Amino acid sequence: MFHQPLNVVVNGVEVHTLMSDQYNALQGCLEEAGQTNAINLFRQYRCAWRTDEAAADMEKTLTILKYWREGQEKQALYDLEQNLHSSADEMCNGYGGLYPANRERVNLESLTQTRDYFAKFPHPEWGNENAMSEVLRLASEKPAK
């Protein structure tokens, strides 16, 4: 039983993201091994993860919008910055687990901008931006061949 690969389409054009390529490679491996149950379980895992992430993102966004609409701009800004910092932490943790060849495919512009933002507007209670700087340092090194 052959499963359709995960395709990412942006503005009508198929693009190959690191995530979709890794997903399709795993699916191909499982198909070759006849692991159709594992393919279905992994698909359910991916869909559950995306659903949970979307629900959490909507909850955070709604809370921030309510603060903003109620005139609590400082709290809204704080929550936005906390969310940005959490996203940067997640990106740094994920990046650290990637193979060097896969690291080359990650666009780190948003991480650079986030590090620069927090250098200008620091939040000592969240810790410093060493993880962001370390990821950017790693990215500047060429992988050993």
C-alpha positions in Angstrom: 0.0 0.0 0.0 1.6 3.2 -1.2 1.0 6.4 0.7 1.1 9.9 -0.9 4.1 11.9 0.1 3.7 15.1 2.1 3.8 18.0 -0.4 4.2 21.6 0.7 2.7 24.1 -1.8 3.3 27.9 -1.4 1.6 30.2 -3.9 0.8 27.3 -6.1 4.4 26.1 -6.3 5.6 22.9 -4.6 8.5 23.6 -2.2 10.8 21.1 -0.5 11.1 21.9 3.2 13.5 20.1 5.5 10.5 18.9 7.5 8.6 17.6 4.5 11.7 15.9 3.0 12.5 14.2 6.3 8.9 13.1 6.7 8.9 11.6 3.1 12.2 9.9 3.7 10.8 8.3 6.9 7.6 7.2 5.1 9.7 5.7 2.2 11.8 3.7 4.7 8.8 2.4 6.5 7.1 1.5 3.2 10.1 -0.4 2.0 10.0 -2.3 5.3 6.3 -3.0 5.0 5.6 -1.0 8.1 2.2 0.4 7.1 0.9 0.4 10.7 4.0 2.5 11.7 3.2 4.9 8.8 -0.4 5.3 10.0 0.8 5.8 13.6 3.4 8.4 12.5 0.8 10.3 10.4 -1.5 10.3 13.4 1.3 11.6 15.6 2.1 14.4 13.1 -1.6 15.4 12.9 -2.0 15.3 16.7 1.2 17.4 17.1 0.0 20.0 14.6 -3.5 20.1 16.2 -2.1 20.6 19.7 0.4 23.3 18.5 -2.3 25.2 16.6 -4.7 25.1 19.6 -1.9 26.4 21.9 -0.9 29.1 19.4 -4.5 30.2 19.1 -4.9 30.3 22.9 -1.8 32.5 23.3 -2.8 34.8 20.4 -6.3 35.2 21.8 -5.0 36.1 25.2 -2.6 38.7 23.8 -5.3 40.2 21.6 -7.6 40.5 24.6 -4.9 42.2 26.6 -4.3 44.6 23.7 -8.0 45.3 23.2 -8.6 45.9 26.9 -5.8 48.6 26.9 -3.2 46.3 28.6 -0.6 46.9 26.0 2.3 46.3 28.4 1.0 42.8 29.3 0.3 42.1 25.6 3.9 43.1 24.7 5.3 41.0 27.5 3.4 38.0 26.4 4.4 38.5 22.7 8.1 38.7 23.8 7.7 35.7 26.0 6.2 33.7 23.1 9.0 34.9 20.8 11.6 33.8 23.3 9.9 30.4 23.7 9.9 29.9 19.9 13.6 30.8 19.7 14.3 28.2 22.5 12.4 25.6 20.6 14.2 26.4 17.4 17.6 26.2 19.1 16.8 22.9 20.7 15.6 21.4 17.4 18.5 22.8 15.4 21.0 21.2 17.9 19.5 17.8 17.0 19.8 18.1 13.3 22.6 16.6 11.2 25.0 19.2 9.8 23.7 18.7 6.3 20.2 19.4 7.4 21.3 22.4 9.4 22.4 24.0 6.1 18.8 24.0 5.0 17.4 26.0 8.0 16.8 29.7 7.4 18.2 31.4 10.5 17.2 35.0 9.6 14.4 35.1 12.1 16.7 33.7 14.8 19.3 36.4 14.0 16.6 39.1 14.2 15.3 37.6 17.5 18.7 37.6 19.1 19.2 41.2 18.0 15.8 42.2 19.4 16.5 40.7 22.8 19.9 42.3 22.8 18.1 45.6 22.5 15.2 44.7 24.8 16.5 42.1 27.2 14.4 40.1 29.7 16.8 38.9 32.4 14.2 36.6 33.9 14.2 34.5 30.8 18.0 34.1 30.7 20.4 35.3 28.1 20.6 34.7 24.4 23.6 32.3 24.5 21.6 29.5 22.9 20.7 31.7 19.9 24.3 32.9 19.6 25.6 29.3 19.7 23.2 28.2 17.0 24.3 31.1 14.8 27.9 30.3 15.5 27.4 26.6 14.5 25.6 27.7 11.4 28.6 29.8 10.4 30.9 26.8 10.5 31.2 24.7 7.5 30.4 21.0 8.1 33.3 18.5 7.8 33.1 16.5 4.7 
